[in-house]
Amino acid sequence: MGENKKPTDDQKVETQIPGEKLGAAPKQSTATAVKNQQAKEFNGIDEHRNPAESTLPINAAKPDTTAVQDLFAAIGIGFWKTKKKAASSSEKNANAFDTAQADTARLDKDFIQTASNDNLEESVKAEGVVQAPVQKIFKRKLIVIPLIILISFLGYRLYAFITEPRPPSEDVVATYSGKNLTKEDLLTYIKSRGYKEEQHGLCTKHGLDHRKCDQTEECETHPIDSMESYRQIIKMIAVQQIVDNWAKEKGITQKDEVKHGLKHLVEEVSLDKLVDKVHQDQLAPDKIDKWEVQKYYDANKATYQDKPINEVEGEIRNILTAEKEKSFFPEYIEKLKKNAGLTVNYDILRVEDPTEMELRKNEALFTIHGKPFTLGTFQEEFKELSPETQAKFAGFAAKKSLIDQLIAKELLLEESGDEPAEKESSKEIETMKSQYLSQLLHKEEIEEKMGEISDEVAMKVYEEKQNALVEPAKAQISLIRVDQGPSEAEKTRARQKIDEAQQKLASGTDFAAIAREYSSDSSAATGGEVKNWLHDTERLDPLLRKTIFTLQPDELSGVFEYKGGYYIVKLRQKEDKKQRPFEEVKEQLKKALLDEKHHKREADLEAELLTKAQLVIYDSSLKTLLKEERKTPI
């Protein structure tokens, strides 16, 4: 018992730290104490310190950022730099603490080990303190980001509302060249062009008779009734007016050839009106006499069998009208000729010498009621024909036929008189004149300035697009098809039949003979040969592409199923894909480039004309019109 024992580790600690009772909580290390004090001062959580004793002035709490900067900071955006301030006393104390902390690092490792447990607890607390503002920032983002989006959207709508042009009155949809286009003008134009009738589909209730349809029915809602369609139609109306103004400014309508062309347009309208009038008066189905209907019914009883006449009367009237129309106009023209005092001198058409033709240009080819149609007039009409048409009427007999057509035209025009053309001039004739003038503007401003595409330009495009100018692989095949039929039993029999054909082919029987015997395809008569080439492109079904283009010439495919049938295919011939030479595609490339240039020039010319006319479209008026036409809210 008197032996000297070595002190334990706990005894060593007691010896090194006098005044510490056994079992008492160990004091914090110097490093831990410094860290705790620093954390408290940094986070402002020193419970024992009197706020009045703070060494920092009250003004120091003022932030260095503006409210806007705080807003951007909340959503994680910072593009400013805060100003540097002089170090405060607390910052100086923090530096002092850092120095003390560095000194304590040299303490005995036993103390450091003890302190590490304390540091872990303090770091957990500090992390919680850091996480709190991060969560607040995240919540702010959830609020601020949608708010900014909403404000941006409302701002855009407000800007659009403020900047949108206002119409001079509620019924004006557009202005151009100092003129107003009203809702009524727009609807009248749409009606005159028949745009809505063209857009009609089959009504589920009334078929094609849309007179019985209500405005709220689906078939009465047309694609033409849309903002974009209205804008396009307004542009068409504006361009038409601009072209008319262009023609007047340049004196286009005073040129003889233009006057002649416009005269033909008026004549065309008059002839159309006359033909319509004749149809209504004499060729309508209801103009057929009842006895004619009965006579046709009696002669064709076998066709109508037991159907009563009242069931087929409408059909019979249409048949008799079509038959009557074939002979009506030739007979009608002959009747007009007898009443017109017509005289014709066909022999003058035999003159071919230009000098003699010039001398005799005032001689009459024919006269109607004493009014002459001269050789010179005929020459002018003939020159207006296309080169292809002129070639057709080059000989005497052909020119004689052409004279007969001119005589018929003049007789019909005389019969129609001036009144129908004058009535139509306000609408249809004016529209046709505008279209004719548009063609003249197009020719002068686009066609005559287009130029040609040179070989060099075409070659450059060829080199750029060379990979696309490739002729794909192609193949010619023969096939055997056996229809599967609608039932499973028929499908089973079809499979047995195609398997039997395949066995015979495997034994060496001629493919053409088997195709004639077994195939239900239309090619069976020619031994299964499909005449057209099949090209290895995406247009060909993937199954067929894979089956056909993996075969070699004279090789047979296995049996495969495709679109309701069983097939066997034989590859007769195959050609690999190849690069198309420049000379082969040169003209095609030139045409494509010229078309592209043409379309661009058209668009540029239209934009130029509309800009010059200061076209303004009022969307607010169009929306109101659209709502009225659709009978539904926008």
VENLIN-V826107 format. One record per residue. OMEGA is omega in degrees with one decimal (NA if undefined). NEAR is the number of other ideal C-beta (glycine too) atoms within 10 Angstrom. D_LAST is the distance of its C-alpha to the last C-alpha in Angstrom with 1 decimal. Layout:
omega | near | d_last
OMEGA | NEAR | D_LAST
OMEGA | NEAR | D_LAST
//
This chain:
omega | near | d_last
179.8 | 2 | 107.9
-178.3 | 3 | 109.2
175.5 | 4 | 107.4
-179.6 | 5 | 105.0
177.3 | 6 | 101.5
179.4 | 6 | 98.7
177.2 | 11 | 96.0
-179.8 | 9 | 92.7
179.2 | 8 | 89.4
178.8 | 10 | 88.7
177.1 | 12 | 92.0
-179.8 | 12 | 91.3
179.3 | 15 | 88.2
-179.8 | 15 | 90.2
-174.8 | 9 | 92.8
-179.3 | 11 | 90.3
-177.2 | 11 | 88.4
177.9 | 6 | 91.1
-179.7 | 5 | 90.2
-178.7 | 13 | 87.5
179.4 | 7 | 88.2
177.8 | 8 | 88.2
177.9 | 6 | 85.0
179.8 | 7 | 83.1
-178.5 | 7 | 79.6
178.0 | 11 | 80.1
176.0 | 12 | 79.1
175.9 | 15 | 76.1
179.5 | 21 | 77.1
179.7 | 15 | 76.9
179.8 | 22 | 73.9
-179.8 | 21 | 72.0
179.4 | 16 | 72.8
-179.1 | 20 | 71.7
179.7 | 21 | 68.3
180.0 | 16 | 67.8
-179.6 | 14 | 68.6
179.6 | 18 | 66.3
-180.0 | 16 | 63.4
-179.8 | 14 | 63.8
-179.6 | 15 | 64.0
-177.9 | 13 | 61.0
177.2 | 12 | 58.8
-176.4 | 10 | 60.4
177.3 | 11 | 61.5
-173.6 | 12 | 65.1
-172.6 | 5 | 65.7
-175.4 | 5 | 69.1
179.4 | 12 | 68.3
-179.9 | 7 | 67.9
-179.5 | 7 | 64.7
-178.1 | 5 | 66.8
-179.1 | 6 | 69.0
-178.9 | 13 | 66.3
-178.3 | 10 | 67.5
175.9 | 10 | 63.9
-177.7 | 8 | 62.9
-178.4 | 7 | 59.8
-178.0 | 6 | 58.1
-179.2 | 11 | 58.2
-179.9 | 7 | 55.3
-177.4 | 6 | 52.8
178.4 | 9 | 50.6
-176.5 | 11 | 50.6
176.7 | 13 | 46.7
178.7 | 10 | 44.0
178.9 | 7 | 41.1
178.8 | 9 | 38.8
177.3 | 16 | 41.4
178.9 | 11 | 41.6
178.2 | 15 | 37.8
178.1 | 15 | 38.1
-179.1 | 14 | 41.2
179.7 | 17 | 39.4
172.5 | 15 | 37.1
179.6 | 11 | 40.0
176.8 | 10 | 39.7
-178.6 | 11 | 42.8
176.7 | 6 | 43.5
176.6 | 13 | 46.1
178.2 | 7 | 49.7
-178.3 | 10 | 51.4
176.8 | 6 | 54.5
178.8 | 7 | 57.8
176.4 | 9 | 59.9
-177.6 | 5 | 63.5
178.1 | 10 | 64.6
-179.5 | 13 | 64.8
179.7 | 10 | 67.8
178.2 | 15 | 65.8
177.3 | 11 | 65.1
177.3 | 11 | 68.8
178.9 | 14 | 69.7
177.7 | 15 | 67.3
179.1 | 11 | 69.2
179.2 | 12 | 72.5
178.7 | 17 | 71.2
179.8 | 11 | 70.3
179.2 | 10 | 73.9
179.3 | 15 | 75.3
179.1 | 14 | 73.2
179.4 | 11 | 74.6
-177.1 | 11 | 78.1
178.5 | 17 | 77.7
-178.7 | 8 | 76.7
179.0 | 7 | 80.4
-179.8 | 14 | 81.3
-176.0 | 10 | 82.9
176.4 | 7 | 80.7
178.2 | 13 | 81.5
-179.5 | 19 | 79.8
178.3 | 16 | 76.8
178.7 | 10 | 76.5
-177.3 | 18 | 76.4
-175.9 | 20 | 73.9
178.1 | 12 | 71.5
178.7 | 9 | 70.6
-179.6 | 17 | 69.8
-179.9 | 15 | 67.7
179.0 | 9 | 65.6
-178.6 | 11 | 64.8
-179.5 | 15 | 64.0
177.1 | 12 | 61.6
178.4 | 9 | 59.7
-179.3 | 12 | 59.4
179.7 | 14 | 58.3
176.6 | 10 | 55.6
179.3 | 9 | 54.1
-179.8 | 12 | 54.1
-176.8 | 9 | 52.2
-177.4 | 10 | 49.7
178.6 | 10 | 48.6
177.9 | 9 | 47.0
178.1 | 9 | 45.4
178.1 | 9 | 43.6
178.9 | 11 | 42.5
179.4 | 14 | 41.1
177.9 | 11 | 39.2
178.0 | 11 | 37.7
178.6 | 16 | 36.8
-179.9 | 13 | 35.0
-179.8 | 10 | 32.9
-170.4 | 11 | 31.7
-175.9 | 15 | 31.7
175.5 | 13 | 29.9
179.2 | 10 | 26.6
178.9 | 11 | 27.0
179.0 | 12 | 27.3
179.9 | 10 | 24.2
-179.8 | 10 | 22.2
179.0 | 10 | 23.7
179.9 | 10 | 23.1
179.2 | 10 | 19.4
177.6 | 10 | 19.2
178.9 | 10 | 21.5
179.1 | 10 | 19.5
178.9 | 10 | 16.3
179.1 | 10 | 18.8
179.1 | 10 | 20.5
-179.9 | 10 | 17.5
-177.3 | 9 | 16.6
-174.6 | 7 | 20.3
-179.3 | 7 | 20.9
-179.4 | 10 | 17.9
-179.6 | 12 | 19.6
-179.2 | 10 | 19.1
177.4 | 20 | 19.4
173.3 | 10 | 22.6
-172.6 | 10 | 20.8
-176.3 | 12 | 17.4
-180.0 | 15 | 17.9
-179.2 | 18 | 19.0
-179.9 | 28 | 16.8
172.2 | 25 | 19.8
176.8 | 19 | 23.5
179.1 | 22 | 26.4
178.7 | 13 | 30.1
-178.9 | 7 | 30.0
176.6 | 12 | 27.9
174.1 | 14 | 24.5
-175.8 | 23 | 22.1
176.4 | 17 | 20.2
179.9 | 18 | 17.2
177.6 | 11 | 20.0
-178.0 | 17 | 21.9
-179.3 | 19 | 19.2
177.4 | 15 | 18.6
178.8 | 12 | 22.4
179.4 | 17 | 22.9
-179.4 | 19 | 20.5
-178.3 | 11 | 22.4
179.0 | 11 | 25.8
179.8 | 14 | 25.3
-175.9 | 10 | 24.3
-177.9 | 16 | 21.4
178.0 | 17 | 19.6
179.1 | 10 | 22.9
-176.3 | 10 | 23.6
-177.5 | 15 | 20.5
173.3 | 14 | 21.4
179.1 | 12 | 22.6
179.7 | 9 | 25.0
-178.8 | 16 | 23.7
-179.3 | 9 | 25.0
-169.8 | 11 | 25.9
-179.7 | 14 | 27.1
-178.6 | 10 | 28.0
-179.6 | 9 | 27.8
-175.8 | 9 | 27.9
176.4 | 16 | 24.3
-178.7 | 5 | 25.6
-174.8 | 10 | 25.6
175.2 | 15 | 22.0
-176.7 | 10 | 19.4
-177.9 | 9 | 16.0
-178.4 | 10 | 14.5
-174.2 | 14 | 16.7
-177.5 | 10 | 15.8
179.6 | 18 | 18.2
175.6 | 19 | 16.4
-171.6 | 17 | 13.2
173.1 | 18 | 14.6
-179.3 | 11 | 14.4
179.1 | 16 | 14.9
177.3 | 18 | 11.4
-178.5 | 15 | 10.1
-176.7 | 14 | 10.4
178.6 | 9 | 13.7
178.4 | 17 | 15.1
-179.9 | 24 | 14.5
-179.6 | 15 | 16.3
179.6 | 12 | 19.1
177.4 | 19 | 19.7
178.0 | 23 | 20.0
178.3 | 18 | 22.5
-180.0 | 13 | 24.4
-178.6 | 20 | 24.7
-179.7 | 23 | 25.9
179.5 | 20 | 28.3
179.2 | 18 | 29.7
179.1 | 17 | 30.5
179.1 | 21 | 31.9
178.0 | 22 | 34.2
179.0 | 17 | 35.4
178.5 | 14 | 36.3
-178.9 | 18 | 38.1
179.8 | 21 | 40.1
-178.9 | 12 | 41.2
-177.6 | 8 | 42.2
179.8 | 13 | 44.3
-177.3 | 9 | 45.8
-174.4 | 17 | 44.6
-179.9 | 16 | 44.3
179.1 | 10 | 48.0
-175.3 | 13 | 49.4
-178.0 | 8 | 51.3
178.4 | 12 | 49.8
176.5 | 17 | 46.3
179.8 | 11 | 47.4
178.6 | 12 | 48.8
178.5 | 17 | 45.6
177.9 | 16 | 43.5
178.4 | 10 | 46.1
178.4 | 14 | 45.7
178.4 | 17 | 41.9
179.0 | 20 | 42.6
-179.8 | 16 | 45.2
178.3 | 15 | 42.9
-179.9 | 21 | 40.4
179.1 | 23 | 43.4
178.5 | 18 | 44.7
-179.8 | 14 | 41.4
179.5 | 17 | 41.2
179.8 | 16 | 44.8
178.1 | 14 | 44.4
-179.0 | 11 | 41.4
178.5 | 13 | 43.5
178.5 | 18 | 46.5
-178.8 | 14 | 44.5
-174.7 | 11 | 43.2
-170.0 | 9 | 46.6
-174.8 | 12 | 48.9
177.3 | 17 | 47.2
-179.1 | 12 | 44.6
-179.0 | 17 | 45.4
176.3 | 8 | 45.9
178.4 | 14 | 48.7
-179.5 | 19 | 50.8
-178.3 | 9 | 53.7
-178.3 | 10 | 54.0
177.3 | 8 | 57.5
177.7 | 13 | 56.2
-179.4 | 20 | 53.8
179.6 | 13 | 56.7
179.9 | 13 | 59.0
-179.8 | 21 | 56.6
-179.6 | 17 | 56.0
-178.3 | 9 | 59.7
-176.1 | 9 | 60.3
-179.4 | 12 | 57.7
179.7 | 11 | 58.3
179.9 | 6 | 58.9
-176.1 | 10 | 55.4
175.2 | 15 | 53.8
-174.3 | 6 | 56.3
-179.1 | 6 | 55.9
177.7 | 12 | 52.5
-174.4 | 9 | 53.0
-178.2 | 15 | 52.4
178.4 | 7 | 49.5
-173.9 | 10 | 47.5
-176.3 | 17 | 48.1
180.0 | 17 | 48.4
178.5 | 12 | 44.9
-178.7 | 14 | 45.8
179.2 | 20 | 49.2
178.6 | 19 | 47.9
178.7 | 12 | 45.6
-178.9 | 16 | 48.6
177.6 | 18 | 50.9
179.4 | 17 | 48.3
179.0 | 11 | 48.1
-179.0 | 11 | 51.9
-177.6 | 16 | 52.3
-179.3 | 13 | 49.9
-177.0 | 8 | 52.1
-172.9 | 9 | 55.0
-172.6 | 15 | 53.4
173.5 | 14 | 52.6
178.3 | 10 | 55.9
-179.8 | 10 | 57.7
178.9 | 17 | 55.4
179.6 | 16 | 56.3
177.7 | 11 | 60.0
178.6 | 11 | 59.9
179.9 | 18 | 58.3
-178.4 | 15 | 61.0
-177.2 | 8 | 63.8
-173.6 | 11 | 62.4
-176.6 | 19 | 61.7
-174.1 | 11 | 65.3
169.8 | 15 | 64.3
-176.5 | 12 | 66.9
176.0 | 17 | 66.4
-178.1 | 13 | 68.5
-173.5 | 14 | 67.6
-179.0 | 9 | 70.7
178.1 | 19 | 69.3
-179.6 | 18 | 66.9
-179.6 | 9 | 69.9
-179.4 | 15 | 70.4
-179.1 | 8 | 69.5
-177.9 | 9 | 71.5
-179.0 | 8 | 69.1
179.9 | 8 | 71.8
178.6 | 11 | 72.4
177.9 | 15 | 68.7
-179.2 | 12 | 68.4
-174.5 | 12 | 71.3
-174.8 | 14 | 70.0
-179.8 | 16 | 66.3
177.1 | 11 | 66.6
-176.0 | 14 | 68.1
170.7 | 16 | 66.0
175.3 | 22 | 64.7
177.1 | 21 | 63.8
177.5 | 16 | 63.5
-175.6 | 19 | 61.4
176.8 | 10 | 62.8
179.1 | 9 | 64.9
-174.8 | 12 | 62.0
170.4 | 14 | 62.9
-167.6 | 18 | 60.7
175.7 | 17 | 62.8
179.2 | 20 | 63.6
177.1 | 15 | 62.0
178.1 | 15 | 58.7
179.0 | 19 | 58.8
177.9 | 12 | 59.5
178.4 | 13 | 56.4
-176.9 | 14 | 54.2
-179.5 | 13 | 55.8
-178.8 | 9 | 55.1
178.1 | 12 | 51.4
177.8 | 13 | 51.4
178.9 | 8 | 50.6
-179.9 | 6 | 53.7
-179.8 | 7 | 53.2
177.4 | 11 | 53.1
-179.8 | 13 | 56.1
179.9 | 10 | 58.0
-177.1 | 12 | 57.4
-176.3 | 17 | 58.9
-175.8 | 8 | 61.8
-178.0 | 10 | 64.7
-177.4 | 13 | 66.1
179.7 | 10 | 64.9
179.5 | 14 | 61.4
176.5 | 17 | 61.4
176.7 | 14 | 62.8
178.5 | 12 | 59.8
177.6 | 18 | 57.5
178.6 | 20 | 59.3
177.8 | 14 | 58.8
178.2 | 10 | 55.0
178.0 | 15 | 55.2
179.0 | 20 | 57.2
178.8 | 18 | 54.8
-178.0 | 14 | 51.9
177.6 | 18 | 53.9
179.2 | 21 | 54.8
178.4 | 19 | 51.3
178.2 | 18 | 50.2
178.4 | 14 | 53.0
-179.1 | 17 | 52.1
-179.0 | 20 | 48.4
-177.4 | 11 | 49.6
-172.1 | 10 | 47.6
-179.6 | 10 | 45.5
-178.4 | 19 | 42.8
-178.5 | 20 | 42.3
178.5 | 12 | 42.0
-175.8 | 14 | 39.4
-171.5 | 18 | 37.3
-176.8 | 14 | 37.8
-175.8 | 9 | 34.9
-171.7 | 12 | 32.3
-178.3 | 18 | 33.5
178.6 | 19 | 36.6
178.2 | 13 | 34.9
179.8 | 17 | 32.3
176.3 | 18 | 35.3
-180.0 | 21 | 37.2
177.9 | 17 | 34.3
178.3 | 12 | 34.2
178.5 | 17 | 38.0
176.6 | 21 | 38.0
177.1 | 17 | 35.5
177.8 | 13 | 38.0
177.9 | 19 | 40.7
178.7 | 18 | 38.7
-179.8 | 16 | 38.0
-175.9 | 11 | 41.7
-173.2 | 13 | 42.9
-176.3 | 17 | 40.5
-173.1 | 16 | 40.0
-176.8 | 11 | 42.6
-179.6 | 9 | 45.6
-176.5 | 10 | 44.7
-175.4 | 12 | 43.9
-179.6 | 8 | 47.4
174.6 | 8 | 48.6
-177.5 | 19 | 48.2
176.8 | 11 | 51.7
-179.3 | 14 | 53.4
179.2 | 7 | 53.4
179.2 | 13 | 49.6
178.6 | 20 | 49.3
178.8 | 13 | 51.9
178.1 | 13 | 50.1
178.6 | 16 | 46.9
179.8 | 18 | 49.1
179.8 | 10 | 50.7
-175.4 | 10 | 47.4
-172.3 | 12 | 45.9
-178.7 | 13 | 49.1
179.6 | 7 | 48.1
-178.3 | 8 | 45.3
-178.1 | 18 | 47.7
174.0 | 11 | 49.6
-176.1 | 14 | 50.4
175.3 | 16 | 49.8
-178.4 | 18 | 52.6
-175.2 | 19 | 52.9
171.4 | 22 | 54.9
-173.7 | 18 | 56.3
164.4 | 22 | 56.8
-176.1 | 21 | 58.4
170.7 | 21 | 57.1
179.0 | 31 | 58.0
174.0 | 24 | 55.2
-179.4 | 24 | 55.8
-178.3 | 15 | 52.9
-176.8 | 19 | 52.4
-174.3 | 14 | 51.5
-174.6 | 9 | 49.2
178.5 | 9 | 51.7
179.4 | 9 | 53.4
178.0 | 9 | 56.8
179.1 | 12 | 55.9
178.5 | 17 | 54.5
178.9 | 12 | 57.9
178.5 | 14 | 59.8
178.7 | 20 | 57.7
178.7 | 15 | 58.5
-178.7 | 12 | 62.2
-179.5 | 16 | 62.1
177.0 | 23 | 60.6
178.3 | 13 | 63.0
177.3 | 14 | 65.8
-179.8 | 22 | 64.7
178.8 | 19 | 64.5
179.4 | 11 | 68.1
177.1 | 15 | 69.4
-179.5 | 19 | 67.7
179.9 | 9 | 69.3
175.0 | 7 | 72.7
179.0 | 6 | 72.4
-177.3 | 13 | 71.2
-176.7 | 11 | 69.5
-178.0 | 22 | 65.7
179.8 | 17 | 65.3
179.3 | 13 | 67.5
179.5 | 23 | 65.7
179.6 | 25 | 62.3
-176.1 | 16 | 63.7
-169.8 | 13 | 65.0
-169.9 | 21 | 62.2
175.0 | 25 | 58.9
179.4 | 13 | 56.3
-179.5 | 17 | 54.4
179.7 | 9 | 54.6
-177.3 | 18 | 56.5
-177.9 | 19 | 59.4
179.6 | 11 | 61.1
179.0 | 13 | 61.5
177.0 | 17 | 62.7
-176.5 | 25 | 59.3
173.2 | 17 | 58.7
-171.7 | 17 | 55.2
-174.7 | 7 | 55.5
173.5 | 8 | 52.4
173.3 | 13 | 52.4
-176.0 | 21 | 50.1
-178.5 | 17 | 48.7
179.2 | 18 | 48.4
-179.1 | 11 | 44.7
178.2 | 9 | 41.5
179.8 | 9 | 40.9
-179.0 | 16 | 43.9
-177.5 | 12 | 43.6
179.6 | 8 | 44.8
179.5 | 13 | 47.5
178.5 | 19 | 48.9
-177.8 | 18 | 48.9
-177.0 | 11 | 50.8
-172.3 | 18 | 53.2
-170.7 | 23 | 54.0
169.8 | 18 | 54.2
178.8 | 10 | 56.5
172.1 | 17 | 59.0
-179.6 | 7 | 61.9
-178.7 | 11 | 63.1
178.3 | 10 | 64.8
179.9 | 11 | 63.5
173.1 | 16 | 62.0
170.2 | 18 | 59.2
176.2 | 9 | 59.4
175.4 | 16 | 57.6
-175.7 | 15 | 53.9
-178.3 | 14 | 51.1
173.5 | 14 | 48.1
172.9 | 10 | 45.5
179.2 | 12 | 47.6
173.6 | 19 | 51.0
-173.6 | 23 | 53.9
162.8 | 21 | 54.8
-175.5 | 25 | 57.8
173.3 | 26 | 57.4
177.5 | 24 | 60.1
179.4 | 21 | 59.5
-174.9 | 16 | 61.4
178.9 | 11 | 60.5
175.5 | 19 | 58.4
179.9 | 14 | 57.7
178.6 | 10 | 56.6
-177.4 | 13 | 53.7
178.4 | 11 | 54.9
177.8 | 11 | 53.9
-178.6 | 15 | 53.1
-176.7 | 10 | 55.4
-177.4 | 15 | 54.0
-179.6 | 8 | 55.6
-174.8 | 11 | 53.8
-174.2 | 18 | 50.3
-177.4 | 15 | 51.0
177.7 | 11 | 49.6
177.8 | 12 | 46.6
-179.8 | 20 | 45.9
179.7 | 17 | 46.5
179.3 | 12 | 44.0
179.4 | 15 | 41.3
179.3 | 16 | 42.0
177.2 | 14 | 42.0
178.9 | 10 | 38.7
178.5 | 11 | 37.2
-179.9 | 14 | 38.7
-179.6 | 14 | 37.5
179.4 | 11 | 33.9
179.7 | 10 | 34.1
176.7 | 16 | 35.8
-179.8 | 13 | 33.2
179.3 | 10 | 30.4
-179.8 | 12 | 32.6
178.6 | 16 | 33.4
179.1 | 15 | 29.9
179.1 | 12 | 29.0
-179.8 | 12 | 32.2
-178.9 | 22 | 31.5
177.4 | 18 | 28.0
179.6 | 9 | 29.3
-179.6 | 13 | 32.2
179.9 | 18 | 30.0
179.1 | 11 | 27.9
175.1 | 20 | 24.6
178.8 | 15 | 21.7
-176.3 | 20 | 18.1
-176.8 | 21 | 15.8
-179.1 | 16 | 12.4
178.0 | 14 | 11.5
178.9 | 22 | 12.6
178.5 | 23 | 10.9
177.7 | 13 | 7.3
178.8 | 17 | 8.7
-179.8 | 20 | 10.3
178.1 | 17 | 7.7
179.5 | 12 | 6.1
-177.8 | 11 | 9.8
-178.3 | 20 | 10.8
-176.1 | 16 | 8.7
177.7 | 11 | 9.3
178.7 | 9 | 6.5
177.8 | 5 | 3.8
NA | 9 | 0.0
//
